[in-house]
């Protein structure tokens, strides 16, 4: 048990790469679009397919995690993530890119989801703090990727170069993680068969899980809509291109700070902070989009991340606490909400940008925050 922290540390390092997959497309969307000569709607289709692939992967994970163990599913997804990023880097046509998008999305989202179940199994007494720390490192990867890509672009380096070596890094770090793995790790004792059956049916009958589903759906519309299209949006404003390409990193600095802050809160305090913060952020962010001043928007990105950035890890931790016998299935139910929200907003914002302009499309990333407040109040998520 003394060495249990070693694989945990390896998992945190690995989650930096997972975080990079969240923001990797933001600074390269225009480059990919120009490379293949397609529209923003087509790029919206590509990112939507990545998230649809994630939905398929998570359905499979719901079936396999509780049976095979989250570690086995995690390892398989890591291998596929590395291979698919390398494949994406070498696609020769937009059709080939679309073909890669589905298995790529499945792989990276299962790689994202499996560690949450591992944390719940190995450290049940510290679910909230460890889950937030897990997503803290994800945030670090989210910050790092746009900065790296923006820097490479100023040197004339292709988006393919970054994706190729990101794929290699996945494979190398998986080997490192397995080398650090120590046998005999503790797991939560699973309920007996009769009890397990009862838990399996009861978690889907709890109305709160559906409130959390809707809340995460709305949050991911905001987070991934903003993350994916912010570089394109800032490219239309009077600001340096390197700042436009790095704008997703600015948002994720706020999200990282928010997750670190909320990891010190109790569950009730965290929920009240996030729900109220969503209302404030939704209103003010919408106003800043109307004003259109880029530096004010960047400041609001940080504030929004600070106030709402811990929504996903807090919801996951709450779900794991309420349904300890079904951490894999219940958590993946929430990850499906994430994928649906992300797939929906990716395509809608791309299509909307082609018809009405990217500035108008950005409202799809701010208004859902107001919905989070309404959902939180309706389902009583702030009452502890």
DRENDO-1510 file (C-alpha; in Angstrom, 1 decimal, always signed):
<recs>
REC; n; res; u; v; w
REC; 1; UNK; +0.0; +0.0; +0.0 .
REC; 2; UNK; +2.9; +2.3; +0.5 .
REC; 3; UNK; +3.7; +2.3; -3.2 .
REC; 4; UNK; +0.2; +2.9; -4.3 .
REC; 5; UNK; +1.0; +6.5; -5.0 .
REC; 6; UNK; +3.5; +5.6; -7.7 .
REC; 7; UNK; +0.9; +4.4; -10.3 .
REC; 8; UNK; -1.3; +7.3; -9.2 .
REC; 9; UNK; +1.5; +9.7; -10.1 .
REC; 10; UNK; +1.9; +8.0; -13.5 .
REC; 11; UNK; -1.9; +8.4; -14.1 .
REC; 12; UNK; -1.7; +12.1; -13.4 .
REC; 13; UNK; +1.2; +12.5; -15.9 .
REC; 14; UNK; -0.8; +10.5; -18.4 .
REC; 15; UNK; -3.8; +12.8; -17.9 .
REC; 16; UNK; -1.8; +15.7; -19.1 .
REC; 17; UNK; -1.8; +14.0; -22.5 .
REC; 18; UNK; -5.5; +13.4; -22.3 .
REC; 19; UNK; -6.0; +17.1; -21.5 .
REC; 20; UNK; -4.0; +18.0; -24.6 .
REC; 21; UNK; -6.5; +16.0; -26.8 .
REC; 22; UNK; -9.3; +18.4; -25.5 .
REC; 23; UNK; -7.7; +21.6; -26.8 .
REC; 24; UNK; -5.5; +20.2; -29.6 .
REC; 25; UNK; -8.0; +21.0; -32.4 .
REC; 26; UNK; -8.7; +24.6; -31.4 .
REC; 27; UNK; -5.5; +26.2; -32.8 .
REC; 28; UNK; -5.3; +23.9; -35.8 .
REC; 29; UNK; -8.9; +24.0; -37.1 .
REC; 30; UNK; -8.2; +26.7; -39.6 .
REC; 31; UNK; -5.0; +25.0; -40.7 .
REC; 32; UNK; -6.8; +21.7; -41.3 .
REC; 33; UNK; -9.6; +23.6; -43.0 .
REC; 34; UNK; -7.1; +25.3; -45.4 .
REC; 35; UNK; -5.1; +22.1; -45.8 .
REC; 36; UNK; -8.1; +20.2; -47.2 .
REC; 37; UNK; -10.0; +23.1; -48.6 .
REC; 38; UNK; -13.3; +22.5; -46.7 .
REC; 39; UNK; -15.8; +24.8; -44.8 .
REC; 40; UNK; -16.3; +25.5; -41.1 .
REC; 41; UNK; -19.4; +23.2; -41.3 .
REC; 42; UNK; -17.2; +20.4; -42.5 .
REC; 43; UNK; -14.8; +21.0; -39.6 .
REC; 44; UNK; -17.8; +21.0; -37.3 .
REC; 45; UNK; -18.7; +17.6; -38.8 .
REC; 46; UNK; -15.2; +16.3; -38.1 .
REC; 47; UNK; -15.1; +17.4; -34.4 .
REC; 48; UNK; -18.7; +16.2; -34.0 .
REC; 49; UNK; -17.6; +12.7; -35.3 .
REC; 50; UNK; -14.8; +12.7; -32.8 .
REC; 51; UNK; -17.3; +13.1; -30.0 .
REC; 52; UNK; -19.7; +10.6; -31.5 .
REC; 53; UNK; -16.9; +8.1; -31.5 .
REC; 54; UNK; -16.5; +9.0; -27.9 .
REC; 55; UNK; -20.2; +8.1; -27.3 .
REC; 56; UNK; -19.7; +4.7; -28.9 .
REC; 57; UNK; -16.5; +4.1; -26.9 .
REC; 58; UNK; -18.3; +4.9; -23.6 .
REC; 59; UNK; -21.2; +2.6; -24.3 .
REC; 60; UNK; -18.7; -0.1; -24.8 .
REC; 61; UNK; -16.9; +0.9; -21.6 .
REC; 62; UNK; -20.1; +0.8; -19.6 .
REC; 63; UNK; -20.4; -2.9; -20.5 .
REC; 64; UNK; -16.7; -3.8; -20.0 .
REC; 65; UNK; -15.4; -1.8; -17.1 .
REC; 66; UNK; -17.3; -3.5; -14.3 .
REC; 67; UNK; -16.5; -7.0; -15.8 .
REC; 68; UNK; -12.9; -6.7; -17.0 .
REC; 69; UNK; -11.8; -3.9; -14.7 .
REC; 70; UNK; -11.1; -0.3; -15.5 .
REC; 71; UNK; -7.3; -0.8; -15.7 .
REC; 72; UNK; -7.6; -3.3; -18.6 .
REC; 73; UNK; -10.0; -1.0; -20.5 .
REC; 74; UNK; -7.7; +2.0; -19.8 .
REC; 75; UNK; -4.6; +0.2; -21.2 .
REC; 76; UNK; -6.4; -0.8; -24.4 .
REC; 77; UNK; -7.7; +2.7; -25.0 .
REC; 78; UNK; -4.2; +4.2; -24.5 .
REC; 79; UNK; -2.7; +2.1; -27.2 .
REC; 80; UNK; -5.5; +3.0; -29.6 .
REC; 81; UNK; -5.2; +6.7; -28.8 .
REC; 82; UNK; -1.5; +6.7; -29.7 .
REC; 83; UNK; -2.0; +4.8; -32.9 .
REC; 84; UNK; -5.0; +7.0; -34.0 .
REC; 85; UNK; -3.2; +10.3; -33.4 .
REC; 86; UNK; -0.3; +9.0; -35.5 .
REC; 87; UNK; -2.8; +7.9; -38.2 .
REC; 88; UNK; -4.5; +11.4; -38.2 .
REC; 89; UNK; -1.1; +13.0; -38.7 .
REC; 90; UNK; -0.7; +11.1; -42.0 .
REC; 91; UNK; -4.2; +11.4; -43.5 .
REC; 92; UNK; -4.1; +12.4; -47.2 .
REC; 93; UNK; -7.7; +13.5; -47.7 .
REC; 94; UNK; -10.6; +14.9; -45.7 .
REC; 95; UNK; -12.4; +11.7; -46.1 .
REC; 96; UNK; -9.6; +9.8; -44.5 .
REC; 97; UNK; -9.6; +12.3; -41.7 .
REC; 98; UNK; -13.3; +11.7; -41.1 .
REC; 99; UNK; -12.6; +7.9; -41.1 .
REC; 100; UNK; -10.0; +8.4; -38.4 .
REC; 101; UNK; -12.3; +10.6; -36.3 .
REC; 102; UNK; -14.6; +7.9; -35.0 .
REC; 103; UNK; -12.0; +5.4; -33.5 .
REC; 104; UNK; -9.9; +8.4; -32.4 .
REC; 105; UNK; -12.8; +9.8; -30.4 .
REC; 106; UNK; -13.6; +6.4; -28.9 .
REC; 107; UNK; -10.1; +5.9; -27.8 .
REC; 108; UNK; -9.3; +9.2; -26.2 .
REC; 109; UNK; -12.6; +9.4; -24.3 .
REC; 110; UNK; -12.3; +6.0; -22.8 .
REC; 111; UNK; -8.7; +6.9; -21.9 .
REC; 112; UNK; -10.3; +10.0; -20.2 .
REC; 113; UNK; -13.0; +8.1; -18.5 .
REC; 114; UNK; -11.3; +5.0; -17.1 .
REC; 115; UNK; -9.0; +6.8; -14.6 .
REC; 116; UNK; -12.1; +8.2; -12.9 .
REC; 117; UNK; -13.2; +4.6; -12.1 .
REC; 118; UNK; -9.6; +3.7; -11.0 .
REC; 119; UNK; -9.6; +6.6; -8.6 .
REC; 120; UNK; -13.0; +5.5; -7.2 .
REC; 121; UNK; -11.8; +2.0; -6.7 .
REC; 122; UNK; -8.4; +2.7; -5.2 .
REC; 123; UNK; -9.1; +5.8; -3.1 .
REC; 124; UNK; -12.8; +5.8; -2.2 .
REC; 125; UNK; -12.3; +7.9; +0.9 .
REC; 126; UNK; -10.8; +10.8; -1.1 .
REC; 127; UNK; -12.9; +10.7; -4.2 .
REC; 128; UNK; -13.7; +14.4; -4.4 .
REC; 129; UNK; -10.1; +15.7; -3.8 .
REC; 130; UNK; -8.4; +13.0; -6.0 .
REC; 131; UNK; -10.9; +13.4; -8.8 .
REC; 132; UNK; -10.4; +17.1; -8.9 .
REC; 133; UNK; -6.6; +16.6; -8.8 .
REC; 134; UNK; -7.0; +14.2; -11.7 .
REC; 135; UNK; -8.8; +16.9; -13.7 .
REC; 136; UNK; -6.3; +19.4; -12.5 .
REC; 137; UNK; -3.7; +17.6; -14.5 .
REC; 138; UNK; -6.1; +17.3; -17.4 .
REC; 139; UNK; -6.4; +21.1; -17.2 .
REC; 140; UNK; -2.6; +21.4; -17.4 .
REC; 141; UNK; -2.6; +19.5; -20.6 .
REC; 142; UNK; -5.4; +21.7; -22.0 .
REC; 143; UNK; -3.3; +24.8; -21.2 .
REC; 144; UNK; -0.1; +23.3; -22.7 .
REC; 145; UNK; -1.4; +22.1; -26.1 .
REC; 146; UNK; -2.5; +25.5; -27.6 .
REC; 147; UNK; +0.6; +27.3; -26.4 .
REC; 148; UNK; +2.8; +24.6; -27.9 .
REC; 149; UNK; +0.9; +24.6; -31.2 .
REC; 150; UNK; +0.8; +28.4; -31.4 .
REC; 151; UNK; +4.6; +28.4; -30.9 .
REC; 152; UNK; +5.2; +25.8; -33.5 .
REC; 153; UNK; +3.0; +27.6; -36.0 .
REC; 154; UNK; +5.0; +30.8; -35.7 .
REC; 155; UNK; +8.0; +28.6; -36.9 .
REC; 156; UNK; +6.0; +27.2; -39.8 .
REC; 157; UNK; +5.6; +23.7; -38.3 .
REC; 158; UNK; +2.6; +21.8; -39.6 .
REC; 159; UNK; -0.3; +20.6; -37.4 .
REC; 160; UNK; +0.6; +17.0; -38.5 .
REC; 161; UNK; +4.0; +17.2; -36.7 .
REC; 162; UNK; +2.3; +17.8; -33.3 .
REC; 163; UNK; -0.3; +15.1; -33.7 .
REC; 164; UNK; +2.4; +12.6; -34.8 .
REC; 165; UNK; +4.5; +13.1; -31.7 .
REC; 166; UNK; +1.4; +13.3; -29.4 .
REC; 167; UNK; +0.6; +9.8; -30.6 .
REC; 168; UNK; +4.1; +8.6; -29.8 .
REC; 169; UNK; +3.9; +10.3; -26.4 .
REC; 170; UNK; +0.7; +8.3; -25.6 .
REC; 171; UNK; +2.5; +5.0; -26.3 .
REC; 172; UNK; +5.7; +6.0; -24.4 .
REC; 173; UNK; +3.9; +7.1; -21.3 .
REC; 174; UNK; +1.7; +4.0; -21.3 .
REC; 175; UNK; +4.8; +1.9; -21.1 .
REC; 176; UNK; +6.1; +4.1; -18.3 .
REC; 177; UNK; +2.8; +3.8; -16.4 .
REC; 178; UNK; +2.8; +0.0; -16.6 .
REC; 179; UNK; +6.4; +0.0; -15.4 .
REC; 180; UNK; +5.3; +1.9; -12.3 .
REC; 181; UNK; +2.3; -0.3; -11.7 .
REC; 182; UNK; +2.6; -2.3; -8.4 .
REC; 183; UNK; +0.5; -5.4; -7.8 .
REC; 184; UNK; -1.8; -5.9; -4.9 .
REC; 185; UNK; -3.6; -2.5; -5.2 .
REC; 186; UNK; -6.7; -2.1; -3.1 .
REC; 187; UNK; -10.2; -2.1; -4.6 .
REC; 188; UNK; -13.5; -1.4; -3.0 .
REC; 189; UNK; -15.3; -4.6; -2.1 .
REC; 190; UNK; -18.1; -5.2; -4.6 .
REC; 191; UNK; -21.6; -5.8; -3.4 .
REC; 192; UNK; -22.9; -9.3; -3.5 .
REC; 193; UNK; -24.8; -10.4; -6.6 .
REC; 194; UNK; -28.3; -9.7; -5.1 .
REC; 195; UNK; -27.2; -6.3; -3.8 .
REC; 196; UNK; -25.4; -5.5; -7.1 .
REC; 197; UNK; -28.6; -6.1; -9.0 .
REC; 198; UNK; -30.5; -3.8; -6.7 .
REC; 199; UNK; -27.8; -1.0; -7.1 .
REC; 200; UNK; -27.8; -1.5; -10.9 .
REC; 201; UNK; -31.5; -0.7; -11.1 .
REC; 202; UNK; -31.6; +1.9; -8.4 .
REC; 203; UNK; -29.0; +4.3; -9.8 .
REC; 204; UNK; -31.1; +4.7; -13.0 .
REC; 205; UNK; -34.2; +5.4; -10.9 .
REC; 206; UNK; -32.6; +8.3; -9.0 .
REC; 207; UNK; -33.9; +11.5; -10.6 .
REC; 208; UNK; -30.8; +13.4; -9.6 .
REC; 209; UNK; -28.6; +11.4; -12.0 .
REC; 210; UNK; -30.7; +12.9; -14.8 .
REC; 211; UNK; -30.3; +16.4; -13.4 .
REC; 212; UNK; -26.5; +15.8; -13.4 .
REC; 213; UNK; -26.8; +14.5; -17.0 .
REC; 214; UNK; -28.5; +17.7; -18.2 .
REC; 215; UNK; -26.1; +19.9; -16.2 .
REC; 216; UNK; -23.0; +18.2; -17.7 .
REC; 217; UNK; -24.6; +18.3; -21.2 .
REC; 218; UNK; -25.0; +22.1; -20.9 .
REC; 219; UNK; -21.6; +22.6; -19.3 .
REC; 220; UNK; -19.9; +20.7; -22.1 .
REC; 221; UNK; -21.7; +22.7; -24.7 .
REC; 222; UNK; -20.1; +25.7; -23.1 .
REC; 223; UNK; -16.6; +24.3; -22.4 .
REC; 224; UNK; -16.0; +22.5; -25.7 .
REC; 225; UNK; -17.8; +25.0; -27.8 .
REC; 226; UNK; -15.6; +27.7; -26.4 .
REC; 227; UNK; -12.5; +25.6; -26.5 .
REC; 228; UNK; -12.9; +24.3; -30.1 .
REC; 229; UNK; -13.9; +27.6; -31.8 .
REC; 230; UNK; -12.2; +30.3; -29.8 .
REC; 231; UNK; -9.1; +30.4; -32.0 .
REC; 232; UNK; -11.2; +30.9; -35.0 .
REC; 233; UNK; -13.3; +33.6; -33.2 .
REC; 234; UNK; -10.2; +35.5; -32.0 .
REC; 235; UNK; -8.7; +35.3; -35.5 .
REC; 236; UNK; -11.6; +37.6; -36.6 .
REC; 237; UNK; -10.7; +40.2; -33.9 .
REC; 238; UNK; -8.0; +42.8; -33.8 .
REC; 239; UNK; -5.4; +40.7; -31.9 .
REC; 240; UNK; -2.1; +39.0; -32.7 .
REC; 241; UNK; -2.5; +35.5; -34.2 .
REC; 242; UNK; -0.3; +33.8; -31.6 .
REC; 243; UNK; -2.7; +35.1; -28.9 .
REC; 244; UNK; -5.7; +33.9; -30.9 .
REC; 245; UNK; -4.2; +30.4; -31.3 .
REC; 246; UNK; -3.4; +30.4; -27.5 .
REC; 247; UNK; -6.8; +31.7; -26.4 .
REC; 248; UNK; -8.0; +28.2; -25.4 .
REC; 249; UNK; -5.1; +28.1; -23.0 .
REC; 250; UNK; -6.3; +31.3; -21.3 .
REC; 251; UNK; -9.7; +29.7; -20.7 .
REC; 252; UNK; -8.1; +26.6; -19.3 .
REC; 253; UNK; -5.8; +28.6; -16.9 .
REC; 254; UNK; -9.1; +29.7; -15.3 .
REC; 255; UNK; -10.5; +26.2; -15.3 .
REC; 256; UNK; -7.4; +24.8; -13.7 .
REC; 257; UNK; -7.5; +27.4; -10.9 .
REC; 258; UNK; -11.2; +26.7; -10.4 .
REC; 259; UNK; -10.6; +23.0; -10.0 .
REC; 260; UNK; -7.7; +23.5; -7.6 .
REC; 261; UNK; -9.9; +25.9; -5.5 .
REC; 262; UNK; -13.0; +23.6; -5.5 .
REC; 263; UNK; -10.9; +20.6; -4.5 .
REC; 264; UNK; -10.6; +22.2; -1.1 .
REC; 265; UNK; -14.4; +22.6; -0.7 .
REC; 266; UNK; -16.9; +20.2; +0.7 .
REC; 267; UNK; -19.4; +18.7; -1.9 .
REC; 268; UNK; -22.2; +21.1; -0.8 .
REC; 269; UNK; -19.9; +24.1; -1.0 .
REC; 270; UNK; -18.6; +23.1; -4.4 .
REC; 271; UNK; -22.1; +22.7; -5.9 .
REC; 272; UNK; -23.3; +26.0; -4.6 .
REC; 273; UNK; -20.2; +27.8; -5.9 .
REC; 274; UNK; -20.5; +26.2; -9.4 .
REC; 275; UNK; -24.2; +26.7; -9.9 .
REC; 276; UNK; -24.2; +30.3; -8.8 .
REC; 277; UNK; -20.9; +30.9; -10.7 .
REC; 278; UNK; -22.5; +29.5; -13.9 .
REC; 279; UNK; -25.3; +32.2; -13.8 .
REC; 280; UNK; -22.8; +35.0; -13.3 .
REC; 281; UNK; -20.5; +33.7; -16.0 .
REC; 282; UNK; -23.2; +33.1; -18.5 .
REC; 283; UNK; -24.6; +36.6; -18.3 .
REC; 284; UNK; -21.3; +38.4; -18.2 .
REC; 285; UNK; -19.7; +36.3; -20.9 .
REC; 286; UNK; -22.6; +36.9; -23.2 .
REC; 287; UNK; -22.3; +40.6; -22.7 .
REC; 288; UNK; -18.6; +40.6; -23.4 .
REC; 289; UNK; -19.2; +38.7; -26.7 .
REC; 290; UNK; -21.7; +41.5; -27.6 .
REC; 291; UNK; -19.0; +44.2; -26.8 .
REC; 292; UNK; -16.4; +42.3; -28.8 .
REC; 293; UNK; -13.3; +43.7; -27.1 .
REC; 294; UNK; -10.8; +40.8; -27.2 .
REC; 295; UNK; -8.8; +41.6; -24.1 .
REC; 296; UNK; -12.0; +41.9; -22.0 .
REC; 297; UNK; -13.1; +38.5; -23.4 .
REC; 298; UNK; -9.8; +36.9; -22.4 .
REC; 299; UNK; -10.1; +38.2; -18.8 .
REC; 300; UNK; -13.7; +36.9; -18.7 .
REC; 301; UNK; -12.4; +33.5; -19.9 .
REC; 302; UNK; -10.3; +33.3; -16.8 .
REC; 303; UNK; -13.2; +34.4; -14.5 .
REC; 304; UNK; -15.5; +31.9; -16.2 .
REC; 305; UNK; -13.0; +29.0; -15.7 .
REC; 306; UNK; -12.5; +29.9; -12.1 .
REC; 307; UNK; -16.3; +30.0; -11.3 .
REC; 308; UNK; -17.4; +26.9; -13.3 .
REC; 309; UNK; -14.3; +24.9; -14.2 .
REC; 310; UNK; -14.8; +22.2; -11.6 .
REC; 311; UNK; -18.3; +21.2; -12.8 .
REC; 312; UNK; -17.3; +17.9; -14.4 .
REC; 313; UNK; -15.0; +16.5; -11.7 .
REC; 314; UNK; -17.5; +17.5; -9.0 .
REC; 315; UNK; -20.4; +15.8; -10.7 .
REC; 316; UNK; -18.2; +12.6; -11.2 .
REC; 317; UNK; -17.2; +12.6; -7.6 .
REC; 318; UNK; -20.8; +13.0; -6.5 .
REC; 319; UNK; -21.9; +10.2; -8.7 .
REC; 320; UNK; -19.2; +7.8; -7.4 .
REC; 321; UNK; -20.1; +8.6; -3.9 .
REC; 322; UNK; -23.9; +8.0; -4.4 .
REC; 323; UNK; -23.5; +4.8; -6.4 .
REC; 324; UNK; -20.3; +3.0; -5.1 .
REC; 325; UNK; -21.4; -0.3; -6.5 .
REC; 326; UNK; -21.7; +1.0; -10.1 .
REC; 327; UNK; -19.0; +3.6; -10.4 .
REC; 328; UNK; -18.2; +2.4; -14.0 .
REC; 329; UNK; -21.8; +2.5; -15.3 .
REC; 330; UNK; -22.9; +5.6; -13.5 .
REC; 331; UNK; -19.8; +7.6; -14.4 .
REC; 332; UNK; -20.0; +6.6; -18.0 .
REC; 333; UNK; -23.6; +7.8; -18.1 .
REC; 334; UNK; -22.3; +11.2; -17.3 .
REC; 335; UNK; -19.5; +10.9; -19.8 .
REC; 336; UNK; -22.2; +10.2; -22.5 .
REC; 337; UNK; -23.8; +13.5; -21.5 .
REC; 338; UNK; -20.4; +15.1; -22.1 .
REC; 339; UNK; -20.1; +13.5; -25.6 .
REC; 340; UNK; -23.6; +14.4; -26.7 .
REC; 341; UNK; -23.2; +18.0; -25.6 .
REC; 342; UNK; -19.8; +18.3; -27.3 .
REC; 343; UNK; -20.9; +16.6; -30.6 .
REC; 344; UNK; -24.1; +18.8; -30.7 .
REC; 345; UNK; -22.3; +22.1; -30.1 .
REC; 346; UNK; -19.4; +21.3; -32.4 .
REC; 347; UNK; -21.5; +20.8; -35.5 .
REC; 348; UNK; -24.1; +23.5; -34.7 .
REC; 349; UNK; -21.4; +26.2; -34.1 .
REC; 350; UNK; -19.5; +25.3; -37.3 .
REC; 351; UNK; -22.7; +25.4; -39.3 .
REC; 352; UNK; -23.9; +28.6; -37.6 .
REC; 353; UNK; -20.5; +30.2; -38.2 .
REC; 354; UNK; -20.7; +29.6; -42.0 .
REC; 355; UNK; -24.2; +31.1; -42.2 .
REC; 356; UNK; -24.1; +33.9; -39.6 .
REC; 357; UNK; -20.5; +34.4; -38.7 .
REC; 358; UNK; -18.3; +33.1; -35.9 .
REC; 359; UNK; -19.2; +35.9; -33.5 .
REC; 360; UNK; -22.9; +34.9; -33.5 .
REC; 361; UNK; -21.9; +31.2; -33.1 .
REC; 362; UNK; -20.1; +32.0; -29.8 .
REC; 363; UNK; -23.4; +32.6; -28.0 .
REC; 364; UNK; -23.8; +28.8; -28.1 .
REC; 365; UNK; -20.9; +28.6; -25.6 .
REC; 366; UNK; -22.2; +31.3; -23.1 .
REC; 367; UNK; -25.9; +30.9; -22.9 .
REC; 368; UNK; -25.8; +27.2; -21.7 .
REC; 369; UNK; -24.2; +28.4; -18.5 .
REC; 370; UNK; -27.4; +30.2; -17.5 .
REC; 371; UNK; -29.2; +26.8; -18.1 .
REC; 372; UNK; -26.8; +25.2; -15.6 .
REC; 373; UNK; -28.1; +27.5; -12.9 .
REC; 374; UNK; -31.8; +26.7; -13.7 .
REC; 375; UNK; -31.1; +22.9; -13.8 .
REC; 376; UNK; -29.2; +23.0; -10.5 .
REC; 377; UNK; -32.1; +24.8; -8.8 .
REC; 378; UNK; -34.8; +22.6; -10.4 .
REC; 379; UNK; -33.2; +19.4; -9.3 .
REC; 380; UNK; -32.1; +20.7; -5.9 .
REC; 381; UNK; -28.4; +20.0; -6.5 .
REC; 382; UNK; -27.4; +22.8; -4.2 .
REC; 383; UNK; -29.4; +21.5; -1.2 .
REC; 384; UNK; -27.1; +19.5; +1.0 .
</recs>
